[in-house]
Amino acid sequence: MIPFGAYRPDQPKTVMGITRNVDGVIPTIDGQVGVAYAPFPKLTTPTDAIALSEDPKGNASIVTKTGTNRLFVGQSTSIVEMDATFAPVTVGSGLTAHGSDDWVFTHYGQFLLTTNINNGVWSYNVETSTAVGNVTTAPKAREIFAANEMIIALACDGDNMRWQNCALGDHTNWTTREANGDSLESGKALVTGRYLGNGRSVVFQRSAVNIFSSNGGTISVSKISGGIGSVGRRSVTSFNGLAYFLDTKGFFVTDGATTKPIGDEKIDETFLATVTEGELENVDVGIDPYRKLVMWYYGGTVWVYHWVLGEWSKFTETLTSLTRVASSGYTMDNIDSFGTMETIPYSFDDRFWQGEALSLGAFKADKKIAFFSGQNRAATIDTALQNMGISTLVNSATPLTDDSGVTLAIGKTDIISTDPAFGSDIAVQPSGRCPVRGRGKNITFRQKHAEGATWNNARGIDHIESSGGGKR
């Protein structure tokens, strides 16, 4: 048996027990072979979705006190909310985002606050659906986030190293009581921050990671990492007391005490080769708490990290930004807009129909919201390159998967430095075997799953029928 093994494109092609090529799958655990792979759904747009007028410039998915999920999106001169039919409705106008900067959102009590260095902090009451307007007392900050009953602002009033905090429980008071501020002395520009809980926030600079600890409104700052930081706010996310981020050296996670690499010797080198350093700040991130996945997007590829397994995969997709989002919920009486039973884009057991169930979505290139809730996407998984010792003729092999429509191709090369040449994709026969045929000193197998195929796992290749020998 040849198991697929963990996705390790940074490892040499001769390392056994890994795969250096996957697409369209997420990692899972198999009790026998270790890392296996499962399908991942297509990004599919609801039939009634309406396009934004331009690409989104930041977004925020929040839950109100009544338990309602609401999605807000920044535009160049306005803030819009996506309504129950996934159409944008303007809630704030007369605003001007700064250049290529996104609007930065944070939920604070009954308010949604958003900022950019042109307009400063702008306020919207999510409980009454009323625009409050600019918080004129707040600094014009590039970044804000809610932390332990206060708002912390970063890169304030043109000083990229300065931070400020408002008074406890009052986002309009930035000058008295617990309100305070200071400038960091090293670590380069402040980038973003996330509240981790228990009075601790992680604050990222270009080349440093800091902990802001608040006790009774007094903030103390300590550095937990120097030489490592965040390339941009769009690539930072947090969940359950952990923050995930991208540095120029690769992917990391922090719990507020230490930083730990999660892509080193796995996918960092391969990923960084796809992005120029000047484009790193445009890498986007989203989190799928239901599937326990963090996903980074750039240039048509989504890089997937399973935080429980510590394993990676990837899939091909074209989108503009990722977001956590929930549908409003549907019943059999109100799904007519999705078409007939044959054209409905989501399976009936998908979380999309439940409503109020946060999952990962995205805005596609057509500027419409979409959900990762469609049919299974097309998938490809390669085994490691197997050195056979002698020239070996393979006549057939069995793909270990529950996909009845799977195909298998054999790749072969006599010289390790040469990429293997793959033969045709062969369907499974009634015997369960695929009659692939090829000769080489080094062999690999490529398993493919068609778009829309129904399957749950792919483990590897077994029952290889082969013979050795020959002049080659």
Order of alpha helices (4+ residues) and beta strands (2+ residues): beta-beta-beta-beta-beta-beta-beta-beta-beta-beta-beta-beta-beta-beta-beta-beta-beta-beta-beta-beta-beta-beta-beta-beta-beta-beta-beta-alpha-beta-beta-beta-beta-beta-beta-beta-beta-beta-beta-beta-beta-beta-beta
